[in-house]
Structure formats: structure tokens, C-alpha cells
Amino acid sequence: MNLRVIVTGAALAGLALAFFFGMATIAPKSNDPVAMMQTVGTVSGGAGVLGLVMVVFGVARKKR
């Protein structure tokens, strides 16, 4: 287990969730809220998946 990679991945996934829900509160004020949330969902989804992959590799990898 590589604890630093696990913590970094979990933090990245948490920040992606916070970004998504933070932008969801701002979306109604936008000129095109649907397009904005599509972009926000794409970005936060990519960051969240990257964070989860980091957690999985951190757990699965053997420490040297």
C-alpha cells in the first residue's frame, strides 16, 4: 500500500465532488445552465475517476 497515493486520490475525488456541487449552486444564474453543467460534469467526472484510480493503484501496489 502506498498511503500518499491513496490520500492524494481520495482528496482529488473529494475536491471533484465539491467542485460539482459548488458549481451546481451557481448554475441557475448562468445564461446556459445545461451547457455549463455538462462541462462541469465532464471535468469533475474526469477528476473523480482519476482520483479513484489513484486510490485503487495505491491499495494494489506493493511498497518496495
C-alpha positions in Angstrom: 0.0 0.0 0.0 1.2 3.4 -0.9 -0.5 5.8 1.6 0.5 9.0 -0.1 -1.1 7.9 -3.4 -4.3 6.8 -1.6 -4.7 10.1 0.3 -4.0 12.2 -2.8 -6.5 10.2 -4.8 -9.2 10.5 -2.1 -8.5 14.2 -1.9 -8.8 14.6 -5.6 -12.1 12.7 -5.7 -13.4 14.8 -2.8 -12.4 18.0 -4.5 -14.2 16.9 -7.7 -17.4 16.3 -5.8 -17.1 19.7 -4.0 -16.5 21.4 -7.4 -19.5 19.7 -8.9 -21.9 20.6 -6.1 -20.4 24.1 -5.7 -21.0 24.8 -9.4 -24.5 23.3 -9.2 -25.4 26.1 -6.8 -24.1 28.7 -9.3 -25.7 27.1 -12.5 -29.2 28.7 -12.2 -27.6 32.1 -12.6 -25.8 31.2 -15.8 -27.1 32.1 -19.3 -27.0 28.4 -20.3 -27.1 26.3 -17.2 -27.5 23.0 -19.2 -24.3 23.5 -21.1 -22.5 24.7 -18.0 -23.4 21.6 -16.0 -22.4 19.4 -18.9 -19.0 20.9 -18.9 -18.7 20.8 -15.1 -19.9 17.2 -15.1 -17.3 16.2 -17.6 -14.5 17.9 -15.7 -15.5 16.7 -12.3 -16.2 13.2 -13.6 -12.7 13.0 -15.1 -11.0 14.3 -11.9 -13.1 11.9 -9.8 -12.3 8.9 -11.8 -8.6 9.8 -11.8 -8.8 10.1 -8.0 -10.5 6.7 -7.7 -7.9 5.1 -10.0 -5.2 6.6 -7.8 -6.8 5.0 -4.7 -7.1 1.6 -6.4 -3.4 1.7 -7.6 -2.3 2.9 -4.2 -4.0 0.0 -2.5 -3.0 -2.6 -5.0 0.7 -1.6 -5.4 3.3 -3.2 -3.2 5.6 -0.9 -1.4 9.3 -1.5 -2.2 
